[in-house]
Amino acid sequence: MATGKPLLVLLIGAFSACAVPISHRQFSIGGSSGHSQEFASSRELLVSGLVTEAMIFSKSNRFFEAESRLRQADYLNPGNERLQFDLALVMGQTGQGVEARELLQQLLAKKPDDPNLLLALADIEFVLGSSAEARDKLKVAFVRFKEAGNTKQAARIARSISNVAFAEGREQEALCYSFEAWMLAPEPQQLAWHARMLIAQNLFKEAEQTIRAALAKGRALGRNGAVQHALGLARYGQGDYVGALAAEEQALDLIAEVSEMGGEISAAWWLFKCRSLAGVLTEPLEEQQQDLLVFRERGGFELVTWPGALRAELEALQPEES
């Protein structure tokens, strides 16, 4: 599921390759054959170098350094729309949302149908607290990508719309776009996210049925840690603690391909294991409890899609007295 920041498919770190062309007819020298050869001017090479440095900085989350390089590049090559787009993205990451929005709005006025500009502006709107505006722009971008046949990107945007709608309390709309994302991109991650949107609305049985129906059509979908984790959460919500533990153990076995979920899957597994076969909660061992507290302190957004009873169990844990 997506977080508040960044909300969308990550735009930062995926700059427009190079915002400035390297070769222009700025000057030329004669070649051995008598034909002229094109070379980039020293200014263009400098701009290209600055953009490259900005890309490197952004990939390591050093956004202030990236912004500095892009501002220098923009000064040397004013009016370059691709460069200004990259600059707006970085400004959104350095707390200059209002300025980033103004720059993106200027670019959008020139290219009102550009879905990438709409995505970037939606992200900024959400960060600035204007979730309704963000949702509206996402919907326009969603239609643009879907009409263009880019189902992968349309699915990602549908997922973001679902998350925003859920945050606003528009639960039915959240479910509709979540289902749309799963239908457009029937892959393990989208299946897991859709099941978890159902779980977030206490539709535990429906979540398990969705996963089971998908696995009946394609067993390969089940060989995924995110899917097995979602199945474990769905079973836990129904009080099937044994089944939940079995699914979570499979998720642990498949954790390598979803390493970013390692902390969450491990925490859920510990909590599932703390319940006996009779369904009675037992105290975790000291080492287990410490791992759970570390996960809880991280405050991951994924807890929103945990069954309420499981969140309560996590919140009830108390640090050991020294």
Sequence and secondary structure as in RCSB ss.txt:
>XXXX:A:sequence
MATGKPLLVLLIGAFSACAVPISHRQFSIGGSSGHSQEFASSRELLVSGLVTEAMIFSKSNRFFEAESRLRQADY
LNPGNERLQFDLALVMGQTGQGVEARELLQQLLAKKPDDPNLLLALADIEFVLGSSAEARDKLKVAFVRFKEAGN
TKQAARIARSISNVAFAEGREQEALCYSFEAWMLAPEPQQLAWHARMLIAQNLFKEAEQTIRAALAKGRALGRNG
AVQHALGLARYGQGDYVGALAAEEQALDLIAEVSEMGGEISAAWWLFKCRSLAGVLTEPLEEQQQDLLVFRERGG
FELVTWPGALRAELEALQPEES
>XXXX:A:secstr
   SSS SS  TT   S SS S  BTEEEE TTS EEEE  HHHHHHHHHHHHHHHHHHTT HHHHHHHHHHHHH
HSTT HHHHHHHHHHHHHTT HHHHHHHHHHHHHH TT HHHHHHHHHHHHHTT HHHHHHHHHHHHHHHHHTT 
HHHHHHHHHHHHHHHHHTT HHHHHHHHHHHHHHS SHHHHHHHHHHHHHTT HHHHHHHHHHHHHH GGGGS H
HHHHHHHHHHHHTT HHHHHHHHHHHHHTGGGGGGGHHHHHHHHHHHHTB TT  B    HHHHHHHHHHHHHT 
GGGGGS HHHHHHHHH      
